[in-house]
Amino acid sequence: SPRQVEWKTAIRCAAAVAAIGALLSVVAMRVEVLSPISLLWVMSASLITMGFYQKRRPAAWVDVRVGARIGLVVGVCLAVGLGAAMAGWGLVARFMLHSTGSFDAQMAAQVQQSIQKSATPIPADMLGFVKSPEFRAGIMLAGFAMVSAFLLALSTLGGAFAGLLRMRRGPTA
């Protein structure tokens, strides 16, 4: 039925767009000129995916609901792709290039600054944990979770908008 989503095609399109977005994001970490392009690609990923999907399935029904569902899949693919790319790059930077010393120092300074600004004193046994690398890793994971939630919401809304733009309003010729 043309009103049903062809999920195999939709997931392939979403995965391809997410892979390009992840690759652009990793390359943009080294080449600053690509940062705006990478950001623009990630922000418009649902629109791009809907274009690819409709090009492969021109008879497929597209509306706001279909667009939102495909946009949600795009958000999941983006979150997984960006997370894997950033984690992979972090491993390469830490263990092969040995270039994360300044990043670690900056994170430790931010934690120390937060401790000093805190209105309530932190007990000594907790202070050791707060200054540990595990705590900084937890902060990074929490930040990634918030970015992933934002990506899911943005992709769903972008997909709904793309579905609205591509919706058929009359009989097709």
C-alpha positions in Angstrom: 0.0 0.0 0.0 1.4 3.4 -0.9 0.2 4.8 2.5 2.5 2.5 4.5 6.1 3.4 5.1 8.7 1.3 3.3 10.9 0.9 6.4 13.7 -0.9 4.7 14.2 2.1 2.3 13.6 4.7 5.0 16.2 3.1 7.4 18.7 2.8 4.6 18.2 6.5 3.6 18.4 7.6 7.3 21.6 5.5 7.9 23.3 6.9 4.8 22.5 10.5 5.9 23.6 9.8 9.4 26.9 8.2 8.3 27.7 11.3 6.2 26.8 13.5 9.1 29.1 11.5 11.4 31.9 11.6 8.9 31.5 15.4 8.4 31.5 15.9 12.2 34.7 14.0 12.7 36.4 15.7 9.9 35.2 19.1 11.1 37.0 18.5 14.4 40.3 18.8 12.5 39.2 21.1 9.7 37.4 24.1 11.2 36.0 25.3 7.8 33.7 22.2 7.7 32.1 22.9 11.0 29.2 25.0 9.6 28.6 22.5 6.8 28.6 19.7 9.3 26.1 21.5 11.5 23.9 22.4 8.6 23.9 18.7 7.4 22.9 17.4 10.9 20.2 20.1 11.3 18.7 19.3 7.9 19.2 15.5 8.0 15.4 14.8 8.2 14.7 17.0 5.1 17.5 15.3 3.2 16.4 11.8 4.2 12.8 12.5 3.2 14.1 13.7 -0.2 16.1 10.5 -0.7 13.1 8.4 0.5 10.7 10.0 -1.9 13.1 9.8 -4.8 13.4 6.0 -4.2 9.7 5.6 -3.6 7.9 8.3 -5.6 4.5 6.7 -5.2 4.8 6.5 -1.4 2.4 8.5 0.7 4.1 11.2 2.6 2.4 13.4 5.2 3.2 15.0 8.6 2.8 11.7 10.5 5.0 9.7 8.1 7.5 12.5 8.1 7.7 12.6 11.9 8.1 8.8 12.1 10.9 8.8 9.5 12.4 11.9 11.3 12.5 10.0 14.5 14.4 7.2 12.8 16.8 9.8 11.4 17.3 11.1 15.0 18.1 7.7 16.3 20.6 7.0 13.4 22.2 10.4 14.0 22.6 9.9 17.7 24.1 6.4 17.2 26.3 7.6 14.3 27.6 10.7 16.0 28.1 8.9 19.3 30.1 6.1 17.6 32.1 8.6 15.6 33.0 10.8 18.5 33.8 7.8 20.7 36.0 6.4 18.0 37.7 9.7 17.5 38.2 10.0 21.3 39.9 6.7 21.4 42.2 7.5 18.5 43.0 11.0 20.0 43.7 9.5 23.5 45.6 6.3 22.8 47.2 6.9 19.4 47.7 10.6 19.1 48.0 11.3 22.8 46.4 14.7 22.3 43.7 14.8 25.0 45.8 16.3 27.9 44.5 19.8 27.4 40.9 18.5 27.2 41.4 16.6 30.5 42.9 19.7 32.1 40.0 21.9 30.9 37.4 19.5 32.2 39.2 19.2 35.6 39.3 23.0 35.8 35.6 23.3 35.0 34.8 20.8 37.8 37.0 22.6 40.2 35.3 25.9 39.3 31.9 24.3 39.9 33.0 23.0 43.3 34.2 26.5 44.3 31.0 28.1 43.2 28.9 25.5 45.1 26.7 27.0 47.9 26.9 23.8 50.0 30.2 22.3 50.9 31.0 18.9 49.4 32.1 16.2 52.0 35.7 15.0 51.7 34.8 11.5 50.7 32.6 12.9 47.8 35.2 15.4 46.8 37.6 12.6 45.7 34.8 11.1 43.5 33.9 14.5 42.0 37.5 15.0 41.0 37.9 11.5 39.5 38.0 10.7 35.7 34.9 8.5 36.2 32.9 11.6 37.2 34.1 13.5 34.2 33.1 10.6 32.0 29.7 10.6 33.6 29.4 14.3 32.8 30.3 13.6 29.2 27.7 10.8 29.0 25.0 13.0 30.5 25.9 15.8 28.0 25.7 13.3 25.1 22.3 12.1 26.4 21.0 15.7 26.3 22.4 16.3 22.8 20.8 13.0 21.7 17.4 14.0 23.1 17.7 17.4 21.3 18.6 15.5 18.0 15.6 13.3 18.4 13.3 16.2 18.9 14.8 18.2 16.1 14.8 15.3 13.7 11.2 14.5 14.5 10.1 18.1 14.0 12.2 18.3 10.8 10.6 15.2 9.5 7.1 16.4 10.2 7.9 19.7 8.5 9.4 17.8 5.5 6.3 15.6 5.4 4.1 18.7 5.4 6.1 20.2 2.5 5.9 16.9 0.5 2.3 16.1 1.2 0.0 15.6 -1.7 -3.0 17.9 -1.6 -5.0 16.8 -4.6 -5.3 14.0 -7.1 -2.0 13.0 -8.7 -1.8 13.0 -12.5 
